[in-house]
Amino acid sequence: MAHRKPNLPTKTCPVCGRPFAWRKKWARDWDAVVYCSERCRRSKNKSGQASRAG
């Protein structure tokens, strides 16, 4: 049987819109975590930069 985690807090990523759950590596700064991944964090302003450049 697979180990099931208890109900972990979740958030929704503002870039991709997917829900993501608490991870142990975020334990100290869960309140500051906004993006689900490094890829979403890096691409947070890509759409905004394109409109400002032109």
C-alpha positions as CSV (number, residue, x, y, z in Angstrom):
1,M,0.0,0.0,0.0
2,A,1.2,3.5,-0.8
3,H,1.8,5.9,1.9
4,R,-0.9,8.6,1.9
5,K,-0.1,12.1,3.2
6,P,-2.5,13.8,5.5
7,N,-4.4,16.8,4.2
8,L,-1.7,19.3,3.2
9,P,-2.4,22.9,2.6
10,T,-2.6,23.9,-1.0
11,K,-2.3,27.0,-3.1
12,T,-3.0,27.9,-6.8
13,C,-0.2,29.0,-9.0
14,P,-1.0,32.4,-10.6
15,V,1.0,31.5,-13.8
16,C,-0.3,28.1,-14.8
17,G,-3.4,28.0,-12.6
18,R,-2.7,24.5,-11.2
19,P,-3.0,23.7,-7.5
20,F,0.1,22.7,-5.6
21,A,0.6,21.3,-2.2
22,W,2.9,22.1,0.7
23,R,6.4,20.6,0.5
24,K,8.8,20.0,3.3
25,K,11.4,22.2,1.6
26,W,8.9,25.1,1.9
27,A,8.2,24.5,5.6
28,R,10.0,27.7,6.8
29,D,8.5,30.0,4.2
30,W,5.2,28.5,3.0
31,D,3.5,31.9,3.4
32,A,6.0,33.4,0.9
33,V,5.6,30.6,-1.7
34,V,3.6,31.9,-4.7
35,Y,4.6,29.7,-7.7
36,C,4.4,26.0,-8.1
37,S,7.7,25.6,-9.8
38,E,10.9,27.4,-10.8
39,R,9.7,27.4,-14.3
40,C,6.5,29.4,-13.4
41,R,8.5,31.7,-11.2
42,R,10.9,32.5,-14.1
43,S,8.0,33.0,-16.6
44,K,5.9,35.2,-14.3
45,N,6.6,38.4,-16.2
46,K,7.1,37.1,-19.8
47,S,3.7,38.2,-21.0
48,G,4.0,41.6,-19.3
49,Q,7.5,42.3,-20.7
50,A,6.3,41.7,-24.3
51,S,3.6,44.3,-24.0
52,R,6.0,46.9,-22.4
53,A,8.7,46.4,-25.0
54,G,6.7,47.4,-28.0
